[in-house]
Amino acid sequence: MASQIAHVIYTKKYLEQYPRVDADLFILGTLFVDIRRIAKEINRSATHHAFHKIDLNFSDLSAFQAGWKFHLWCDMKREEILNKYKFYLLKHTTELGHLPAKLLEDEILYGKYDNWEKLGYLLNNPPVIKLDLPIEQKTIERWYAIIAKYFEKKPDDKTMKAFLFKQSSLRKKSADIVDVVRKLRNNRIAAEILSGVPGEILG
């Protein structure tokens, strides 16, 4: 599974190949999925097990739902790629779970997107999102605002820690997670593998 910046890069590659007039809603759907980190009223399965089959068939789905499903597909595909290169056998890649590696991937990939300001505006001004989940619009808006702040500059120790601190489930571990990111930065092979994921994500 990937973090938010990586998902933007994956989505950019998809939309370059398959342009959509409703691309903004597709992106919002892609970035919605991890909202359970701040929404205590739902659990992970509510967003990560929302579709019976995870593939790139988006027929009969709204643009928002299609982006949501694409997020899940990319999570699955990314794990296949990392396992192919035996990524998780490398030093520090599983320390404190997989989150430090996800954040390092965000840092590495940030420069592959050049319209963060426009995306930030979209995230800070989302339309009303109607869902079959017990999540209020204000919670959705708060999640998008947290992501928009994270997107303002290339991630570093300070911005990563701030991003994690805003997520209640990660707050107490934020400093430790960033410490592991620092270790991973020195793992050249791990960084090379992460930098190559976007090139393989669509096959």
C-alpha positions as CSV (number, residue, x, y, z in Angstrom):
1,M,0.0,0.0,0.0
2,A,1.2,3.5,-0.8
3,S,0.9,6.9,0.8
4,Q,-0.8,10.0,-0.6
5,I,1.9,11.5,-2.8
6,A,2.6,8.2,-4.4
7,H,-1.1,7.7,-5.1
8,V,-1.1,11.1,-6.9
9,I,1.8,10.0,-9.1
10,Y,0.1,6.7,-9.9
11,T,-3.1,8.5,-10.7
12,K,-1.3,11.0,-12.9
13,K,0.1,8.1,-15.0
14,Y,-3.3,6.5,-15.3
15,L,-5.0,9.8,-16.4
16,E,-2.3,10.4,-19.0
17,Q,-3.2,7.1,-20.6
18,Y,-6.9,7.3,-20.0
19,P,-8.0,10.9,-19.8
20,R,-11.3,11.7,-18.0
21,V,-13.4,14.9,-18.1
22,D,-14.2,14.2,-14.4
23,A,-10.5,13.8,-13.4
24,D,-10.9,16.0,-10.3
25,L,-13.5,13.6,-8.8
26,F,-11.4,10.6,-9.7
27,I,-8.4,12.1,-7.8
28,L,-10.6,13.0,-4.8
29,G,-11.8,9.4,-4.8
30,T,-8.2,8.1,-4.9
31,L,-7.2,10.3,-2.0
32,F,-10.3,9.5,0.1
33,V,-9.5,5.9,1.0
34,D,-7.2,6.4,4.0
35,I,-9.7,8.7,5.7
36,R,-10.3,6.1,8.4
37,R,-7.0,7.4,10.0
38,I,-9.0,10.4,11.3
39,A,-12.6,9.0,11.2
40,K,-13.2,6.9,14.3
41,E,-16.7,6.0,13.0
42,I,-15.4,3.6,10.4
43,N,-12.7,0.9,10.3
44,R,-10.3,0.0,7.5
45,S,-12.5,-2.6,5.9
46,A,-15.2,0.0,5.2
47,T,-12.9,1.7,2.7
48,H,-10.5,-1.0,1.7
49,H,-13.0,-3.8,1.1
50,A,-15.6,-1.7,-0.6
51,F,-15.5,-3.5,-4.0
52,H,-16.0,-7.2,-4.7
53,K,-13.3,-7.4,-7.3
54,I,-10.3,-5.1,-7.5
55,D,-9.5,-4.4,-11.1
56,L,-9.5,-1.5,-13.6
57,N,-13.1,-2.0,-14.7
58,F,-14.8,1.2,-13.7
59,S,-18.0,0.8,-15.6
60,D,-21.1,1.7,-13.6
61,L,-19.0,3.6,-11.1
62,S,-19.0,7.3,-10.5
63,A,-15.7,9.1,-11.0
64,F,-15.2,9.3,-7.3
65,Q,-15.8,5.5,-6.8
66,A,-13.5,4.8,-9.8
67,G,-10.7,6.7,-8.1
68,W,-11.4,4.9,-4.9
69,K,-11.2,1.6,-6.6
70,F,-8.0,2.7,-8.4
71,H,-6.4,3.4,-5.1
72,L,-7.1,-0.1,-3.9
73,W,-5.8,-1.6,-7.2
74,C,-2.6,0.4,-6.9
75,D,-2.1,-0.8,-3.3
76,M,-2.3,-4.4,-4.6
77,K,-0.1,-3.8,-7.6
78,R,2.5,-1.9,-5.6
79,E,2.9,-4.8,-3.2
80,E,3.3,-7.2,-6.1
81,I,6.1,-5.0,-7.5
82,L,7.9,-4.7,-4.1
83,N,7.7,-8.4,-3.5
84,K,9.1,-9.1,-6.9
85,Y,12.2,-7.1,-6.0
86,K,12.3,-8.6,-2.4
87,F,12.0,-5.1,-1.0
88,Y,10.8,-6.3,2.4
89,L,14.0,-8.3,2.9
90,L,16.1,-5.1,2.8
91,K,17.2,-3.5,6.1
92,H,14.7,-1.3,7.9
93,T,11.9,-1.8,5.3
94,T,9.6,-3.5,7.8
95,E,10.6,-1.6,10.9
96,L,7.5,-0.1,12.5
97,G,5.4,-1.6,9.7
98,H,5.5,-0.4,6.2
99,L,4.7,3.3,6.8
100,P,8.3,4.6,6.9
101,A,8.8,3.1,3.4
102,K,5.6,4.7,2.2
103,L,6.7,8.1,3.4
104,L,10.2,7.7,1.8
105,E,8.4,6.9,-1.4
106,D,6.4,10.1,-1.1
107,E,9.6,12.1,-0.7
108,I,11.3,10.4,-3.7
109,L,8.3,10.8,-6.0
110,Y,7.2,14.3,-5.1
111,G,9.0,15.9,-8.1
112,K,7.2,13.8,-10.6
113,Y,4.1,16.0,-10.3
114,D,4.1,19.7,-11.1
115,N,0.7,21.0,-10.2
116,W,0.5,20.6,-6.4
117,E,-0.9,24.1,-6.0
118,K,-3.9,23.3,-8.1
119,L,-4.4,20.0,-6.4
120,G,-4.2,21.8,-3.0
121,Y,-6.9,24.2,-4.1
122,L,-9.2,21.2,-5.0
123,L,-8.6,19.5,-1.7
124,N,-9.3,22.6,0.2
125,N,-12.5,23.2,-1.7
126,P,-14.0,19.8,-2.4
127,P,-17.6,19.3,-3.6
128,V,-20.2,17.6,-1.3
129,I,-19.3,13.9,-1.3
130,K,-22.3,11.6,-0.8
131,L,-21.4,8.2,0.5
132,D,-23.0,5.1,1.9
133,L,-20.7,5.4,4.9
134,P,-21.3,7.2,8.3
135,I,-18.9,10.0,7.6
136,E,-19.8,13.6,7.8
137,Q,-18.8,16.1,5.1
138,K,-16.8,18.1,7.6
139,T,-14.7,15.0,8.3
140,I,-14.0,14.5,4.6
141,E,-13.1,18.2,4.3
142,R,-10.7,17.9,7.3
143,W,-9.0,14.8,5.8
144,Y,-8.5,16.6,2.5
145,A,-7.2,19.7,4.2
146,I,-4.6,17.6,6.1
147,I,-3.5,16.1,2.8
148,A,-3.4,19.5,1.1
149,K,-1.0,20.8,3.8
150,Y,1.2,17.7,3.3
151,F,1.3,18.4,-0.4
152,E,2.6,22.0,-0.1
153,K,6.3,21.1,-0.3
154,K,8.5,18.1,-0.8
155,P,8.2,16.0,2.4
156,D,11.0,16.3,4.9
157,D,11.3,15.1,8.5
158,K,9.3,18.1,9.8
159,T,6.4,17.9,7.3
160,M,6.2,14.1,7.7
161,K,6.0,14.4,11.4
162,A,3.3,17.1,11.1
163,F,1.3,14.9,8.7
164,L,1.5,11.9,11.0
165,F,0.7,14.0,14.1
166,K,-2.6,15.1,12.6
167,Q,-3.7,11.4,12.4
168,S,-4.7,10.4,15.9
169,S,-3.8,6.7,15.4
170,L,-0.3,7.6,14.4
171,R,0.4,10.6,16.7
172,K,2.3,8.8,19.4
173,K,4.5,7.0,16.9
174,S,5.2,9.9,14.6
175,A,8.7,10.7,15.8
176,D,9.7,7.0,15.8
177,I,8.3,6.6,12.2
178,V,10.3,9.5,11.0
179,D,13.5,8.1,12.6
180,V,13.0,4.9,10.5
181,V,12.5,7.1,7.4
182,R,16.0,8.6,8.1
183,K,17.5,5.1,8.2
184,L,15.8,4.1,4.9
185,R,17.1,7.2,3.1
186,N,20.6,5.6,3.4
187,N,19.4,2.4,1.8
188,R,20.2,3.0,-1.8
189,I,18.7,-0.2,-3.1
190,A,15.4,0.4,-1.3
191,A,15.2,4.0,-2.7
192,E,15.9,2.8,-6.2
193,I,13.1,0.2,-6.0
194,L,10.6,2.7,-4.7
195,S,11.5,5.2,-7.4
196,G,10.8,2.6,-10.0
197,V,7.3,1.7,-8.9
198,P,5.4,4.3,-11.0
199,G,7.0,3.0,-14.1
200,E,5.6,-0.5,-13.5
201,I,2.3,0.3,-11.7
202,L,0.2,0.1,-14.9
203,G,2.2,-2.9,-16.3
